Amino acid sequence: MLIAMFHDRTPTRRLKVSDYDYRDDKIVMYWSWKGEKLYTEFSKFGADRRTMAQQEGESGPRRVFRRC
């Protein structure tokens, strides 16, 4: 499960992860939202092991994620 928390008033989303694919220096995560199957690519993993970047794609623009 991927739990997405937002800084604005967007409600927390709990997304069911169906699969992962490890490719070179990125991870592709396959998940479902409102019955639609989607994927997100993550890369640019920080040396502190607390940050990564979502790559631009069908799930949105490039964004930095920080582990809580």
Sequence and secondary structure as in RCSB ss.txt:
>XXXX:A:sequence
MLIAMFHDRTPTRRLKVSDYDYRDDKIVMYWSWKGEKLYTEFSKFGADRRTMAQQEGESGPRRVFRRC
>XXXX:A:secstr
 EEE  SSS   EEEEEEEEEEETTEEEEEEEETTEEEEEEEE   TTSSEEEE SBTTBS EEEE  
